[in-house]
Amino acid sequence: MAGNPHFIAVSAERVGDNLYVSGKEAGLGNETQVHIVVSSEASCINPGGKHPKAENKETFTAQGDFPVQNGQATFNLTLVANFQPSCSPPMDIVWGDITITDVAHGVSKTIKGPF
């Protein structure tokens, strides 16, 4: 049973149009694994900084199960903006706030954007 689940040392890095989100959740007790969900809204922005179409904004999600060792779990997830139609030059993808969630324990952490 978990003691006091909480996120520590979370970070995000943009590489190209993808967001790499990593971190650690502590206070997990003697559980064997934890399910982490990461989400962020991506917008397709024109060179003038405008959203040309409402449909060029979408929330993308990545999730996975990660092993718990000594009450802690380290995670790495990648968000990919798969716009249909694609967000092609001169348009650019801008990521908003990132939400990291352990749904089973009701614990969330937000990393402020934009990215």
C-alpha positions as CSV (number, residue, x, y, z in Angstrom):
1,M,0.0,0.0,0.0
2,A,1.3,3.5,-0.9
3,G,2.3,5.9,1.8
4,N,2.3,9.4,0.3
5,P,2.7,9.3,-3.5
6,H,4.1,12.4,-5.0
7,F,6.2,13.5,-8.1
8,I,9.7,14.7,-7.7
9,A,12.3,15.9,-10.2
10,V,10.0,16.1,-13.2
11,S,11.2,17.7,-16.4
12,A,10.3,18.1,-20.1
13,E,12.5,18.7,-23.1
14,R,11.4,19.5,-26.6
15,V,13.4,17.8,-29.4
16,G,12.0,18.7,-32.8
17,D,8.2,18.6,-32.6
18,N,8.2,16.0,-29.8
19,L,8.2,16.4,-26.0
20,Y,10.2,14.1,-23.8
21,V,8.9,14.0,-20.3
22,S,10.7,12.3,-17.5
23,G,10.7,12.2,-13.7
24,K,10.3,10.2,-10.6
25,E,7.4,9.4,-8.3
26,A,8.1,8.7,-4.7
27,G,6.1,7.5,-1.7
28,L,4.8,4.4,-3.5
29,G,5.4,1.9,-0.7
30,N,5.8,-1.7,-1.7
31,E,3.9,-1.7,-5.0
32,T,5.4,-3.5,-8.0
33,Q,4.5,-0.9,-10.7
34,V,2.8,2.4,-11.4
35,H,0.8,3.6,-14.4
36,I,1.8,7.2,-15.5
37,V,-0.2,9.3,-18.0
38,V,1.3,12.4,-19.6
39,S,-0.7,14.9,-21.7
40,S,-0.4,18.3,-23.3
41,E,-2.2,20.4,-25.8
42,A,-0.3,21.1,-29.0
43,S,-1.2,24.0,-31.3
44,C,-0.3,24.6,-34.9
45,I,0.8,28.3,-35.0
46,N,1.5,30.4,-38.1
47,P,4.6,32.7,-38.2
48,G,2.5,35.6,-36.9
49,G,1.8,33.7,-33.7
50,K,-1.9,33.0,-34.6
51,H,-4.0,29.8,-34.5
52,P,-5.3,29.8,-38.1
53,K,-7.9,27.1,-37.5
54,A,-9.6,25.8,-34.3
55,E,-9.0,22.2,-35.4
56,N,-5.2,22.9,-35.3
57,K,-5.3,22.5,-31.5
58,E,-5.4,19.0,-30.0
59,T,-4.5,17.2,-26.7
60,F,-2.0,14.4,-27.1
61,T,-1.3,11.7,-24.5
62,A,1.4,9.1,-23.8
63,Q,1.2,6.5,-21.0
64,G,3.1,3.5,-19.6
65,D,3.7,1.2,-16.7
66,F,6.9,1.6,-14.8
67,P,8.5,-0.6,-12.1
68,V,8.6,0.5,-8.5
69,Q,11.8,0.0,-6.6
70,N,12.3,1.0,-3.0
71,G,9.0,3.0,-3.1
72,Q,10.0,5.0,-6.2
73,A,9.4,4.8,-9.9
74,T,11.3,6.5,-12.7
75,F,9.5,7.3,-15.9
76,N,10.2,8.5,-19.4
77,L,7.4,9.2,-21.9
78,T,7.3,10.9,-25.3
79,L,4.5,13.1,-26.6
80,V,4.1,13.2,-30.4
81,A,1.9,15.7,-32.2
82,N,0.2,13.7,-35.0
83,F,-1.9,16.4,-36.6
84,Q,-4.2,15.4,-39.4
85,P,-3.7,17.3,-41.7
86,S,0.0,17.8,-40.7
87,C,1.3,21.0,-39.2
88,S,3.8,21.8,-42.0
89,P,6.1,24.8,-42.5
90,P,5.8,27.7,-42.2
91,M,3.5,26.5,-39.4
92,D,5.1,25.5,-36.1
93,I,3.9,23.2,-33.2
94,V,3.7,24.9,-29.8
95,W,3.1,22.7,-26.8
96,G,1.2,24.0,-23.8
97,D,1.3,23.0,-20.1
98,I,2.1,19.3,-19.5
99,T,0.1,17.3,-17.0
100,I,1.7,14.2,-15.4
101,T,-0.8,11.9,-13.6
102,D,-0.7,8.7,-11.6
103,V,-4.4,7.9,-12.0
104,A,-4.4,5.0,-9.4
105,H,-3.3,7.4,-6.6
106,G,-5.0,10.5,-7.8
107,V,-1.7,12.4,-8.0
108,S,-0.9,15.0,-10.7
109,K,1.9,17.5,-11.4
110,T,1.9,20.3,-14.0
111,I,4.9,21.6,-15.9
112,K,4.1,25.1,-17.2
113,G,4.5,25.7,-21.0
114,P,4.9,26.8,-23.6
115,F,7.4,24.5,-25.2
